[in-house]
């Protein structure tokens, strides 16, 4: 906030900064003063002899990084399916973390940062449903696309009732991408 509107130099303290901003205010326009700013280095920089001289520019800042694409976890015990799903998702511009079993996922994953999980239903040991229940009990919820070779209407209803997607193998590549997009959108809107 300006302390007054005198013609000449006034100091406008910056928010959460160690340097002041000196501004020259021109009161020719009563509604919109013309302000030209000059940087005043912070006292620590002046003591270190690092003040700005006339014509000297500020050091360049790095440009903001674009947001990273979503990280999709893929769990399937068939190596060829795992490889082809990973290739498909990477080609669609997504990041992929692949796991050969639910146990490997639980041992080595960065899963809490996943945006979606593509998960086979049937495994030896912990099934896809067991993993989903384990994660829910742990308070971890992210959208899941269940994939299976079995066509079971009751299973489909059970999965979709929880806000997840169900795909029967074999499926079209676009069907998987649409299912991922759909469950992620539902999760982001709070429907999941």
Number of C-alpha atoms within 10 A of each C-alpha: 7 8 9 8 13 11 11 10 15 16 15 14 15 12 8 6 9 14 16 17 18 18 18 18 17 17 15 10 8 9 7 9 13 14 12 11 13 13 16 18 17 15 14 12 14 12 10 8 9 12 16 14 10 8 6 8 9 8 6 6 6 6 6 6 6 6 6 9 13 15 18 24 23 26 28 24 16 12 13 10 13 16 13 11 20 20 13 16 18 14 10 12 11 15 17 21 16 20 20 15 22 24 17 12 18 14 9 9 16 12 17 10 12 18 21 24 25 24 25 25 22 18 18 10 10 15 17 24 16 15 17 21 14 14 15 12 10 9 9 12 17 22 26 28 26 25 22 19 13 12 12 10 9 9 13 16 14 12 17 16 11 12 20 25 22 24 20 15 12 9 12 10 11 11 11 21 14 12 20 22 14 17 24 24 14 15 19 13 9 8 11 16
